[in-house]
Each structure stands twice: as C-alpha cells, then as structure tokens.
C-alpha cells in the first residue's frame, strides 16, 4: 500500500468505508489483528442498510472487509471491492 504512511487507529475510528466509485459501504467499527504477528487482517464494518451483505463475510451484524483491499486512507477509507468480496 504505497503512500499511506502512518495512521493511528484512533484517527480512523468511525470513518466511512467507500468503494473506488465513491459508494458508501458502511462505517469502521473496529479492526482485527493477527495476535502472533500484529498484522492487520480485517476491518469490522457497520454496513449501510442498502449494502448487499451477501457479497461479504459476516460477523454478527457487521461485515468483514480484508485489510488487503484498502487502497487509501484519508477522509474516507477507500477499498477495492473486487478484493473485498467473499469467494
């Protein structure tokens, strides 16, 4: 992920998650880390009511978006949906 630099988790809590086309998918609720390595694995997202949840892995009322799908973090967290959908 080039150009993202350092971002503190407190500064992205509650940010909107959008796809490359600018459609809002939901709001960041939390992040899931791999305990042994500290690697950020998934974003735990409170989905918008209109979001087709069937495309994503779910965790209760939330959807999981792989951190590998994040392409930018600024005012929004931008993801590449083609890398975020379950297979």
C-alpha positions, -999 to 999 in steps of 0.1 A, spaced: 0 0 0 20 29 -12 16 64 1 -5 57 32 23 63 57 15 60 94 -21 62 106 -32 60 142 -62 37 148 -80 64 169 -79 88 139 -97 63 116 -123 50 141 -158 58 128 -146 67 93 -168 58 63 -158 29 41 -163 37 4 -155 18 -28 -135 32 -56 -166 46 -72 -174 66 -40 -204 45 -29 -205 44 9 -205 8 22 -205 15 59 -186 28 89 -155 14 105 -164 -2 139 -131 -19 147 -101 -37 133 -90 -73 136 -53 -81 141 -34 -114 140 -21 -118 176 12 -135 168 23 -112 140 4 -80 147 -7 -80 111 -40 -61 104 -63 -87 89 -98 -73 86 -119 -42 91 -150 -48 111 -176 -26 93 -211 -15 104 -227 -18 69 -252 7 54 -287 -6 52 -285 -7 14 -253 -28 13 -257 -63 -2 -243 -82 28 -243 -115 8 -212 -103 -10 -191 -101 21 -181 -123 50 -202 -115 81 -196 -113 118 -230 -109 135 -244 -75 125 -211 -65 109 -193 -73 77 -156 -81 74 -135 -63 48 -100 -76 43 -73 -50 50 -56 -61 18 -85 -44 -1 -77 -10 13 -63 14 -13 -63 47 6 -70 62 40 -78 99 41 -112 115 48 -126 80 40 -112 45 39 -113 35 2 -114 -1 -7 -112 -21 -39 -144 -42 -37 -131 -68 -61 -105 -77 -34 -131 -75 -5 -159 -98 -16 -160 -134 -4 -152 -160 -29 
